[in-house]
C-alpha cells in the first residue's frame, strides 16, 4: 500500500457524505487493521451483527453469556431437529449456556431427555495430538474450563428433563447407551474425548440427527479437528462441514433401503 492509499484509507470515514458510506469506510479501515494484526472481522452486512449480543435469550444464568455466532448456530440446529425423535446431549458443558440453548429449543415429550456429560473438574490431560503449532497460542492444561456441577444445575434449573452424567469421557457414557439422539454438541477441546464421543454417539444418532463440534476450527484445539476428520473419513456423511465460525458439522444420513 502506498502512502497516499494509506492516507485515503484512514481519512475516508471522516469525509464520508452519508452514513452508509461512513459505515463502509470504517469497515475497510478496521478490516485492514485486523489483517495487519493477524485477525479478520465479519462482513458488515450480516443482519445479526447489530443485534443486542445478550438479548435475554439465555436468561437465568448466574454469569452473563454473550449470544455469539457459535451459539446462534447451535440454536438454529437445535430448533431444526426439535421435532425429531430422540434425545439431545452435550459433552463438555462448562457452565451450561449451550445446554440451556439446546433445552430451550426443544419441544419435549414425556420420554425426551437432555444429557449433560462432564467431569465437572475441567479438561483431562492433553495428549500429543493436542499440541498447537503456533507458539503464540496458549495450550490447554488439565483442569482448564472447569464448571462446578452445582452451578450448572442452578443455571439449568428451569428444565426438568436434564440428566447429569458426572465422570470422565467415555466412562460416563454407558448410563445412556440405550438412548437414541437427534443432536449432540461436542465441546471437549481435546483429541481423545472428542474421538470417544464420536465413537459412542454416531451409531446412536437418528437419521437427520446433527453432531456439532464446537472446537473443530479452533487453532487451540488441533486434536478435536483431527478426531473429527479421522472419524468421518469414509463415512456416508462425507467430510465434516467446516463452518467459518470454527464449528464442525455432520448430519447423520438415512441408511440406504
C-alpha positions as CSV (number, residue, x, y, z in Angstrom):
1,X,0.0,0.0,0.0
2,X,1.4,3.4,-1.0
3,X,1.4,6.4,1.4
4,X,-1.4,8.1,-0.5
5,X,-3.5,5.0,-0.3
6,X,-2.9,4.7,3.4
7,X,-3.9,8.3,4.0
8,X,-7.1,7.8,1.9
9,X,-7.9,4.7,3.9
10,X,-7.7,6.3,7.3
11,X,-9.3,9.6,6.3
12,X,-12.2,8.2,4.3
13,X,-14.5,7.8,7.3
14,X,-14.0,11.4,8.2
15,X,-15.1,12.7,4.8
16,X,-17.9,10.3,4.1
17,X,-21.1,12.1,3.0
18,X,-23.6,9.5,4.1
19,X,-24.0,7.1,7.0
20,X,-23.8,4.2,4.5
21,X,-20.5,5.5,3.0
22,X,-19.1,6.1,6.5
23,X,-20.0,2.5,7.6
24,X,-18.3,1.1,4.5
25,X,-15.2,3.2,5.0
26,X,-15.0,2.2,8.7
27,X,-15.3,-1.4,7.7
28,X,-12.5,-1.1,5.2
29,X,-10.2,0.5,7.7
30,X,-11.0,-1.9,10.5
31,X,-10.5,-4.9,8.1
32,X,-7.1,-3.6,7.1
33,X,-6.0,-3.1,10.7
34,X,-7.3,-6.5,11.7
35,X,-5.5,-8.2,8.9
36,X,-2.3,-6.4,9.9
37,X,-2.7,-7.9,13.4
38,X,-3.5,-11.4,12.1
39,X,-7.2,-11.3,12.5
40,X,-10.3,-10.9,10.4
41,X,-13.7,-9.2,11.0
42,X,-17.1,-10.2,9.8
43,X,-18.8,-8.9,6.7
44,X,-20.6,-5.7,7.7
45,X,-23.9,-6.6,6.1
46,X,-24.8,-9.5,8.3
47,X,-28.2,-8.7,10.0
48,X,-27.4,-10.2,13.4
49,X,-24.2,-8.1,14.0
50,X,-26.3,-5.0,15.1
51,X,-28.5,-7.0,17.4
52,X,-28.0,-6.9,21.2
53,X,-25.4,-9.6,22.0
54,X,-27.3,-10.5,25.2
55,X,-31.0,-10.3,24.1
56,X,-32.3,-12.1,27.1
57,X,-32.3,-15.5,25.3
58,X,-30.0,-17.1,28.0
59,X,-31.8,-15.5,31.0
60,X,-31.4,-17.1,34.3
61,X,-27.6,-17.8,34.1
62,X,-25.6,-16.6,37.1
63,X,-22.9,-15.2,34.8
64,X,-23.8,-13.2,31.7
65,X,-23.1,-15.0,28.4
66,X,-22.8,-13.4,25.1
67,X,-25.1,-14.8,22.4
68,X,-22.4,-15.0,19.8
69,X,-22.2,-16.6,16.4
70,X,-21.5,-20.1,17.6
71,X,-24.4,-20.0,20.0
72,X,-26.7,-18.7,17.2
73,X,-25.6,-21.6,15.0
74,X,-26.2,-24.1,17.8
75,X,-29.7,-22.6,18.5
76,X,-30.6,-22.9,14.8
77,X,-29.6,-26.5,14.5
78,X,-31.3,-27.4,17.8
79,X,-34.5,-25.9,16.5
80,X,-34.2,-27.7,13.2
81,X,-34.2,-31.1,14.9
82,X,-36.6,-30.3,17.7
83,X,-39.4,-32.4,16.2
84,X,-37.3,-35.5,15.5
85,X,-37.5,-38.4,17.8
86,X,-34.6,-38.9,20.2
87,X,-32.7,-37.2,23.0
88,X,-30.0,-34.5,22.9
89,X,-26.7,-34.4,24.6
90,X,-23.7,-32.2,25.3
91,X,-20.2,-33.4,26.0
92,X,-18.4,-30.7,27.9
93,X,-20.8,-28.1,29.3
94,X,-18.6,-25.7,31.2
95,X,-21.3,-23.6,33.0
96,X,-24.3,-24.8,31.0
97,X,-25.0,-22.0,28.5
98,X,-25.0,-24.2,25.4
99,X,-27.1,-26.9,27.1
100,X,-29.5,-24.0,28.0
101,X,-29.9,-23.2,24.3
102,X,-30.4,-26.8,23.3
103,X,-33.0,-27.5,26.1
104,X,-34.8,-24.2,25.3
105,X,-35.2,-25.1,21.7
106,X,-36.8,-28.5,22.3
107,X,-40.5,-29.4,22.4
108,X,-40.1,-32.2,24.9
109,X,-42.2,-35.3,25.0
110,X,-42.6,-37.3,28.2
111,X,-39.7,-39.6,27.1
112,X,-37.3,-36.8,26.0
113,X,-34.1,-36.2,27.9
114,X,-31.2,-33.8,27.5
115,X,-27.9,-35.5,28.7
116,X,-25.0,-33.5,30.1
117,X,-21.7,-35.3,30.2
118,X,-18.9,-33.6,32.0
119,X,-16.2,-34.4,34.6
120,X,-17.0,-31.1,36.3
121,X,-13.3,-31.0,37.0
122,X,-12.2,-29.2,33.8
123,X,-10.3,-30.7,30.9
124,X,-8.5,-34.0,31.1
125,X,-4.8,-34.3,30.4
126,X,-4.0,-33.1,26.8
127,X,-2.2,-35.6,24.6
128,X,0.4,-35.3,21.8
129,X,-2.4,-34.7,19.3
130,X,-3.4,-31.6,21.2
131,X,-0.1,-29.7,20.9
132,X,-0.6,-26.5,19.0
133,X,1.8,-25.5,16.2
134,X,1.6,-21.7,16.7
135,X,3.8,-20.7,19.6
136,X,1.6,-17.6,20.2
137,X,-1.3,-19.8,21.0
138,X,-1.8,-20.9,24.6
139,X,-2.1,-24.7,25.1
140,X,-4.7,-26.3,27.3
141,X,-3.7,-27.8,30.6
142,X,-5.5,-30.3,32.8
143,X,-8.3,-28.6,34.8
144,X,-9.0,-25.7,32.3
145,X,-12.6,-24.8,31.7
146,X,-13.9,-26.2,35.0
147,X,-17.6,-25.5,35.6
148,X,-18.9,-26.8,39.0
149,X,-21.8,-29.2,38.9
150,X,-23.9,-27.2,41.4
151,X,-23.5,-24.0,39.3
152,X,-24.6,-25.9,36.1
153,X,-27.6,-27.3,37.9
154,X,-28.6,-23.9,39.1
155,X,-28.2,-22.4,35.6
156,X,-30.4,-25.2,34.1
157,X,-32.9,-25.4,36.9
158,X,-35.8,-24.4,34.8
159,X,-35.6,-27.6,32.8
160,X,-36.9,-30.8,34.4
161,X,-35.7,-33.2,31.7
162,X,-32.0,-32.9,32.1
163,X,-29.8,-35.9,33.2
164,X,-26.3,-35.2,34.6
165,X,-23.6,-37.8,33.9
166,X,-20.6,-36.9,36.0
167,X,-17.3,-38.5,35.0
168,X,-14.6,-38.6,32.5
169,X,-15.4,-39.4,28.9
170,X,-16.0,-42.2,28.0
171,X,-16.6,-43.7,31.4
172,X,-20.0,-42.0,31.9
173,X,-21.4,-43.0,28.5
174,X,-22.8,-46.4,29.4
175,X,-25.5,-44.7,31.5
176,X,-27.1,-43.6,28.2
177,X,-26.2,-46.5,25.9
178,X,-29.9,-47.4,25.3
179,X,-30.9,-44.0,24.1
180,X,-31.1,-42.5,20.6
181,X,-30.0,-39.0,19.8
182,X,-31.0,-36.2,17.4
183,X,-28.5,-33.6,18.4
184,X,-25.1,-34.0,20.1
185,X,-22.9,-30.9,20.9
186,X,-19.3,-31.9,21.5
187,X,-17.2,-29.2,23.2
188,X,-14.4,-31.1,24.9
189,X,-11.5,-29.4,23.1
190,X,-9.1,-32.4,23.1
191,X,-8.5,-35.3,20.7
192,X,-9.3,-38.4,22.8
193,X,-12.6,-37.2,24.4
194,X,-13.7,-35.9,21.0
195,X,-12.9,-39.2,19.4
196,X,-14.6,-41.2,22.2
197,X,-17.7,-39.1,22.0
198,X,-18.0,-39.7,18.2
199,X,-17.5,-43.5,18.7
200,X,-20.3,-43.6,21.2
201,X,-22.9,-41.2,19.7
202,X,-22.5,-41.8,15.9
203,X,-24.2,-45.3,15.9
204,X,-27.0,-43.9,18.2
205,X,-27.9,-40.9,16.0
206,X,-31.3,-40.9,14.4
207,X,-31.4,-40.2,10.6
208,X,-31.2,-36.4,10.2
209,X,-29.5,-36.1,13.6
210,X,-26.8,-33.5,14.0
211,X,-23.3,-33.7,15.5
212,X,-21.9,-30.3,16.1
213,X,-18.3,-29.9,17.3
214,X,-17.7,-26.5,18.8
215,X,-13.9,-26.7,18.6
216,X,-13.4,-28.1,15.1
217,X,-11.9,-24.9,13.6
218,X,-10.0,-23.6,16.6
219,X,-6.2,-23.4,16.4
220,X,-6.3,-24.1,20.1
221,X,-7.9,-27.5,19.5
222,X,-6.0,-29.3,16.8
223,X,-6.9,-32.6,18.5
224,X,-10.6,-32.0,18.1
225,X,-10.1,-31.2,14.4
226,X,-8.1,-34.3,13.8
227,X,-10.5,-36.5,15.7
228,X,-13.5,-35.3,13.6
229,X,-11.6,-35.7,10.3
230,X,-10.3,-39.1,11.1
231,X,-13.7,-40.4,12.4
232,X,-15.7,-39.2,9.4
233,X,-13.2,-40.3,6.7
234,X,-15.0,-42.8,4.6
235,X,-18.4,-42.4,6.4
236,X,-21.5,-42.0,4.2
237,X,-22.0,-38.4,5.6
238,X,-18.8,-37.4,3.8
239,X,-16.2,-34.9,5.1
240,X,-17.0,-32.7,8.1
241,X,-18.8,-29.4,7.1
242,X,-16.3,-26.7,8.1
243,X,-18.3,-23.7,9.3
244,X,-16.4,-20.4,9.1
245,X,-17.1,-19.5,12.7
246,X,-15.0,-22.5,13.9
247,X,-17.6,-25.2,14.4
248,X,-17.7,-28.5,12.5
249,X,-20.9,-30.2,11.5
250,X,-22.1,-33.6,10.4
251,X,-25.7,-34.8,9.7
252,X,-26.5,-38.5,10.0
253,X,-27.6,-39.9,6.7
254,X,-30.6,-42.1,6.3
255,X,-29.5,-45.7,5.8
256,X,-30.0,-47.0,2.3
257,X,-33.1,-49.1,1.7
